[in-house]
Amino acid sequence: MSSKGKKHNGASSNTIARNKKAKFDYFIEENVEAGIALEGWEVKSLREGRAQLTESYVLLRDSEAYLFGCHITPLPTASTHIHPDPTRTRKLLMHRREIDRLIGMVERKGYTLVPLSLYWSKGRAKLDVGLAKGKKMHDKRDTEKDRDWERQKSRIMKTGKR
């Protein structure tokens, strides 16, 4: 059988949701993997790919990390005896030392914690959290200019025209 029948390669099929705007708004210094405390209906919805990270953020409170604003749409077949809350606050599961280090970076050095992507790893939902610094307006313009130039360069190379 040829490989033309496959829709996704192995890495991208594990991704549930991606926060594309984060790389435009922030300089990502470091990535940290965190588990998420989920309810049963949330796991089923994630398996269907019904998650959105665009307006979400991570806060550190009482030496624990929480994910705010992540929207997980409940399936229409959800049980009648539960009342799903699509934007509830979800606890992130990380080692104490890791959380303490992140608290130090956020409070002392002015970093922000931004959710970058939600994916499956060994059957468990994981969140890729980025330690980030905000971009200024001129940095965003530079990023956009570079992206446009790359797009134009690939078009020129593809057509062979100058």
C-alpha positions in Angstrom: 0.0 0.0 0.0 1.3 3.4 -0.9 1.7 6.3 1.6 -0.6 8.5 -0.4 -3.7 7.2 1.4 -2.5 8.6 4.8 -4.0 12.0 5.8 -1.6 12.9 8.6 2.0 12.1 9.6 2.6 10.7 13.1 3.4 14.0 14.9 0.6 16.2 13.7 -2.2 13.6 14.3 -1.5 13.8 18.1 -2.1 17.5 18.2 -5.6 18.4 19.4 -5.4 22.3 19.4 -2.7 24.9 18.7 -2.5 28.5 19.8 -1.1 30.1 16.6 -1.5 33.6 17.9 0.9 33.0 20.8 4.0 33.0 18.6 2.9 36.3 17.0 2.3 38.0 20.4 5.2 36.6 22.4 8.8 35.6 22.3 8.8 32.0 23.5 11.9 31.4 25.6 11.2 27.9 26.9 8.6 25.1 26.6 7.3 23.1 29.5 5.0 20.0 29.3 2.1 19.8 31.8 -0.7 17.3 32.3 -4.3 18.5 32.7 -6.9 17.4 35.3 -9.9 16.6 33.1 -13.4 15.2 33.5 -14.7 12.3 31.4 -16.8 14.4 29.0 -13.8 16.6 28.4 -11.6 13.7 27.3 -14.3 12.5 24.9 -14.6 16.0 23.5 -10.8 16.2 23.1 -10.8 12.9 21.2 -13.2 14.6 18.7 -10.9 17.6 18.5 -13.3 20.1 20.1 -10.8 22.3 21.9 -9.8 26.0 21.5 -6.7 27.6 23.1 -6.8 31.1 21.5 -8.1 33.1 24.5 -6.6 30.9 27.2 -3.8 31.7 29.7 -2.0 30.0 32.6 -1.9 31.5 36.1 0.1 30.4 39.1 -1.9 30.6 42.4 -1.1 29.0 45.8 1.9 27.1 44.3 -0.3 25.5 41.7 -0.8 26.1 38.0 -4.2 26.6 36.4 -5.5 26.9 32.8 -8.1 29.6 32.3 -10.2 30.3 29.3 -9.6 27.0 27.4 -12.8 26.2 25.6 -13.7 22.5 25.3 -17.1 22.1 23.5 -19.2 19.3 25.0 -20.4 16.7 22.7 -24.2 16.7 22.0 -24.3 13.1 23.3 -23.1 14.2 26.8 -25.0 12.6 29.7 -28.1 14.2 31.0 -27.1 14.1 34.6 -24.0 16.3 34.2 -23.9 20.0 33.3 -20.7 20.6 31.4 -19.0 23.9 31.7 -16.9 24.5 28.5 -14.6 27.2 30.0 -14.1 25.9 33.5 -10.7 26.4 35.2 -8.5 23.3 34.9 -5.6 22.4 37.1 -2.3 21.7 35.4 -0.2 18.8 36.7 3.4 19.6 37.1 6.3 18.7 39.5 6.6 21.0 42.6 10.2 22.0 41.6 9.0 22.9 38.1 6.2 25.1 39.4 8.5 26.8 41.9 11.0 27.6 39.1 8.2 29.0 36.9 6.9 31.1 39.8 10.4 32.6 40.2 10.6 33.4 36.5 7.1 35.0 36.3 7.3 37.1 39.5 11.0 38.2 39.4 11.8 38.4 35.7 8.5 39.4 34.2 7.7 36.4 32.1 4.2 35.2 31.1 3.0 31.6 30.9 1.2 31.0 27.5 -0.5 27.7 26.4 0.9 26.8 23.0 -0.6 23.5 22.1 -2.8 20.7 23.4 -1.8 17.1 22.4 -1.9 13.4 23.2 1.1 11.7 24.7 0.9 8.0 25.6 -2.9 8.3 25.8 -2.9 11.3 28.1 -3.8 14.9 27.3 -0.8 17.2 27.7 -0.4 21.0 27.4 2.7 22.6 26.0 3.2 25.8 28.1 5.6 28.5 26.9 7.6 30.8 29.1 7.2 34.0 27.2 8.0 37.7 27.0 5.5 40.0 25.3 6.3 41.5 21.9 6.1 45.2 21.3 4.3 46.6 18.2 7.5 47.0 16.2 8.5 43.4 16.9 5.1 42.2 15.6 5.6 44.2 12.4 9.1 42.7 12.0 7.6 39.2 12.4 4.9 39.9 9.8 7.5 41.4 7.4 9.7 38.3 7.8 6.7 36.0 7.2 5.7 37.8 4.1 9.2 37.7 2.7 9.4 34.0 3.3 6.1 33.5 1.5 7.2 35.6 -1.4 10.6 33.9 -1.5 9.0 30.5 -1.7 6.7 31.7 -4.5 9.7 33.0 -6.5 11.6 29.8 -6.0 8.5 27.7 -7.0 7.8 29.6 -10.3 11.5 30.3 -11.1 10.7 34.0 -12.0 12.5 37.0 -10.8 
